[in-house]
Amino acid sequence: MTEKLRLMHVHAHPDDESSKGAASTAKYVAEGVDVHVVTCTGGERGSILNPQFQHPGIEDDPELITEIRREEMDRAREILGVTQDWLGFVDSGWPEGDPKPPLPEGCFGLVPVEEGAIPLVRLIRSFKPQVLTTYDENGGYPHPDHIMCHQVSVLAYEKAADPDWHPELGEAWQVSKLYYHLGWNFQKLEAIAAAVERHGLENPYAERMAKWERKPEDEARLTTRVECAEYFDVRDAALLAHATQIDPDGWFFSIPNEVQAEAWPTEDYQLVDSKVETSLPEDDLFAGLR
């Protein structure tokens, strides 16, 4: 295939592009692939999760968080070398309580799925990616915006190729492959536990491992492992750009990248649909397209 390779990631909030698949993103950018990030919401209701974060005026003007998170996204985008668009929907927040309160009116989690897919289909038809990534049906974790991101992305993957669906959004485009981001699995935790033990380090995931409920069907999802350990430093820099969300002294950075690379040097995906011939397992999101 001689056509320029293009990859589109669809994420719920600013910082998701840096915490999910950022090293493989940097790898593909370095290879000359055009990578475009779509961010569904502005992260307006995100809490400040970094205890070290300080910004003058933030306590007096809570709406300042929207502007700050856009500035953070600008920095992360530059670090990763991607282009990016906002879909323009409003963060749903994380509902807490038992029972959980209703979602706030007008938020992304309450948008009809077809309505949410319209601006994404426009972007797909314009950018023309061969590969699209998003979250699984559980959102990766059950945040309402992540679940809606999944639903909107899957519908847009289908409808972007239908010339009769909103033809005003541009010429129909068939994305060749659809993937879900996969985060943690028990095999990865085991590999990291063994590596930190070899190096005499404390395992920050020990408690998580002890509580982990193994499900063979979930472990079988892993179809595609992209080698990208040499870009773990780029991933970390992009993450740290989201200073409201990421504590530089937090658990994510507690294991040296050399040890992470030794234990699990890939970022992982599930191939959900392919319009081109490929064989599993894969080591490349563009398998069958190169």
C-alpha positions in Angstrom: 0.0 0.0 0.0 1.5 3.3 -1.1 -1.1 5.6 0.4 -0.2 7.6 3.5 -1.1 5.7 6.7 -3.5 7.5 9.0 -4.5 6.6 12.5 -7.4 8.1 14.5 -7.8 7.7 18.3 -11.1 8.7 19.8 -10.9 9.6 23.5 -13.4 10.9 26.1 -11.3 13.5 27.9 -8.0 15.4 27.6 -5.3 13.2 29.2 -6.9 10.0 27.9 -4.7 10.2 24.8 -1.6 10.2 27.0 -2.7 7.5 29.5 -3.9 5.1 26.8 -1.7 4.1 23.8 0.6 7.2 24.0 3.8 5.2 23.5 2.4 3.4 20.4 1.1 6.8 19.2 4.6 8.2 19.4 6.1 5.2 17.7 3.7 5.6 14.7 4.4 9.3 14.5 8.1 8.6 14.4 7.4 6.2 11.5 5.7 8.9 9.5 2.1 7.9 10.2 -0.4 10.8 10.5 -2.1 10.4 13.9 -5.2 12.4 14.8 -6.7 12.5 18.3 -10.4 13.2 18.7 -11.3 14.4 22.2 -15.1 14.1 22.9 -15.3 16.5 25.9 -13.3 19.3 27.4 -12.8 17.6 30.8 -14.7 20.5 32.4 -15.8 18.5 35.4 -12.5 16.8 36.0 -11.2 17.1 39.6 -7.7 18.3 40.3 -6.0 15.0 41.0 -2.5 16.2 41.4 -1.9 17.5 45.0 1.1 19.5 43.7 -0.9 21.4 41.2 -1.1 25.1 41.8 -2.6 27.8 39.6 -3.4 31.4 40.6 -7.2 32.0 40.7 -8.3 28.4 40.4 -10.1 28.4 43.7 -11.9 31.6 42.9 -12.8 30.7 39.4 -13.7 27.0 39.0 -14.5 27.5 35.3 -10.8 28.2 34.8 -10.3 24.5 34.7 -11.7 24.4 31.2 -9.1 26.8 29.9 -6.3 25.0 31.8 -7.2 21.6 30.5 -7.1 23.0 26.9 -3.6 24.4 27.5 -2.5 21.0 28.9 -3.9 19.3 25.8 -1.9 21.7 23.6 1.3 20.7 25.4 0.5 17.0 25.2 -0.4 17.2 21.5 3.0 18.9 20.7 4.9 16.2 22.7 3.1 13.3 20.9 3.4 15.0 17.5 -0.3 14.5 16.7 -3.1 16.7 15.4 -6.3 17.0 17.4 -9.9 18.0 17.4 -12.5 18.6 20.1 -16.0 17.2 19.5 -17.3 19.9 21.7 -19.4 17.9 24.2 -19.5 18.6 27.9 -17.9 16.4 30.5 -20.4 14.3 32.5 -18.3 14.1 35.6 -18.0 11.0 37.8 -21.3 10.3 39.6 -20.7 9.3 43.3 -23.1 8.0 45.9 -25.4 5.1 46.4 -27.6 5.4 44.5 -25.6 7.5 42.1 -27.2 10.9 41.2 -28.5 11.5 37.7 -26.0 12.9 35.2 -26.0 16.7 34.8 -28.3 18.0 32.0 -26.6 18.6 28.7 -23.6 16.4 29.4 -22.0 14.0 26.9 -23.3 10.9 28.7 -26.9 12.0 27.9 -26.3 12.9 24.3 -28.3 10.6 21.9 -25.7 8.3 20.2 -26.6 9.3 16.7 -26.2 13.0 17.6 -22.9 12.3 19.1 -21.7 10.4 16.0 -22.4 13.2 13.6 -19.3 15.4 14.3 -17.1 12.3 14.5 -18.3 11.0 11.1 -17.5 14.4 9.7 -13.9 14.1 11.0 -13.5 10.5 9.8 -14.7 11.5 6.3 -12.3 14.4 6.3 -9.2 12.7 7.9 -9.8 9.3 6.2 -8.1 7.1 8.7 -7.4 3.5 7.8 -7.4 2.6 11.5 -9.7 3.8 14.3 -9.2 3.1 18.0 -11.6 3.6 20.9 -12.7 1.9 24.2 -14.6 -1.3 24.7 -18.2 -1.5 25.6 -17.4 -1.0 29.3 -15.5 2.2 28.4 -12.2 0.7 29.7 -13.7 1.7 33.1 -17.4 2.6 33.6 -17.2 6.4 33.3 -20.3 7.6 31.5 -18.2 9.6 29.0 -16.0 6.5 28.2 -19.1 4.4 27.6 -20.6 7.1 25.4 -17.3 7.5 23.6 -17.4 3.7 22.8 -21.0 3.9 21.5 -20.4 7.0 19.4 -17.1 5.6 17.9 -18.6 2.3 17.0 -21.6 3.9 15.3 -19.4 6.4 13.5 -17.1 3.6 12.3 -20.2 2.1 10.6 -21.9 5.2 9.4 -18.9 7.0 8.0 -18.9 4.4 5.2 -22.6 4.8 4.4 -23.0 7.3 1.6 -26.7 7.7 2.5 -26.1 8.6 6.1 -25.8 12.4 6.4 -24.1 13.0 3.0 -23.6 16.6 3.9 -20.8 15.4 6.3 -18.6 14.6 3.3 -17.8 11.7 1.0 -18.2 8.3 2.6 -15.1 6.7 3.9 -14.5 3.1 4.9 -12.2 2.7 7.9 -10.3 -0.5 7.4 -9.7 -1.6 11.0 -11.4 -0.9 14.4 -9.5 -1.5 17.7 -10.3 -1.2 21.3 -7.5 0.0 23.7 -6.7 -2.6 26.3 -5.1 -1.5 29.6 -4.2 -3.9 32.3 -4.5 -7.7 32.3 -3.3 -10.2 34.8 -0.5 -11.5 32.6 0.9 -7.9 32.5 0.6 -7.6 36.3 2.4 -10.9 36.8 5.2 -9.9 34.4 5.7 -6.6 36.2 5.6 -8.3 39.6 8.3 -10.7 38.5 10.4 -7.9 37.1 10.2 -5.6 40.2 11.1 -8.6 42.4 14.2 -9.3 40.3 15.3 -5.7 40.7 14.5 -5.5 44.4 11.7 -3.0 44.0 8.3 -2.7 45.7 5.4 -3.8 43.6 2.8 -1.0 43.5 0.2 -3.3 42.0 0.3 -6.1 44.7 -3.0 -5.1 46.2 -4.6 -4.9 42.8 -3.3 -8.3 41.9 -4.7 -9.8 45.2 -8.2 -8.5 44.4 -8.1 -9.3 40.6 -10.9 -11.5 39.3 -9.5 -13.3 36.4 -11.9 -13.8 33.4 -10.6 -15.9 30.5 -12.9 -14.1 28.1 -11.3 -10.8 29.0 -7.8 -12.1 28.6 -8.7 -13.5 25.2 -9.5 -10.0 24.0 -5.8 -9.3 23.5 -5.1 -9.7 19.8 -2.4 -7.0 19.0 0.7 -6.1 20.9 2.6 -3.1 19.6 6.3 -2.9 20.7 6.9 0.7 21.8 9.1 0.6 25.0 11.5 3.1 23.5 8.7 5.6 23.5 7.7 5.2 27.2 9.6 8.4 28.0 7.5 10.3 25.5 4.3 8.8 27.0 5.4 10.0 30.4 6.2 13.5 29.2 2.7 13.7 27.6 1.1 12.5 30.7 2.9 15.1 32.9 1.7 17.8 30.5 -1.7 17.2 32.1 -0.6 18.7 35.4 -4.1 18.9 36.9 -4.6 15.2 36.5 -1.2 13.6 36.9 0.9 13.5 40.1 4.6 13.3 39.1 5.2 11.3 42.4 2.2 9.0 41.8 2.1 5.3 41.3 2.2 5.5 37.5 5.9 6.6 37.7 7.0 4.3 40.6 8.6 1.7 38.3 11.5 2.7 36.1 10.8 2.6 32.4 13.7 0.2 31.9 12.0 -2.3 34.2 8.6 -1.7 32.6 10.2 -2.4 29.2 11.8 -5.6 30.4 8.5 -6.8 31.8 6.0 -5.7 29.2 7.4 -3.7 26.3 4.1 -3.3 24.4 0.8 -1.5 24.4 -2.1 -3.7 23.7 -5.3 -3.7 21.6 -8.2 -5.8 20.6 -8.9 -6.0 16.9 -12.7 -5.8 16.7 -13.3 -5.5 13.0 -11.1 -5.6 9.9 -12.0 -5.0 6.3 -8.6 -6.2 5.2 -7.0 -9.6 5.5 -4.8 -10.1 8.6 -3.8 -12.9 10.9 -3.8 -13.0 14.7 -1.9 -12.3 16.9 -0.7 -9.0 15.4 2.2 -6.7 16.3 1.0 -3.7 14.2 -2.2 -1.8 14.0 -1.6 -1.5 10.3 -1.1 -5.3 9.7 -2.7 -6.0 6.3 -2.4 -2.4 5.2 1.3 -2.0 4.7 
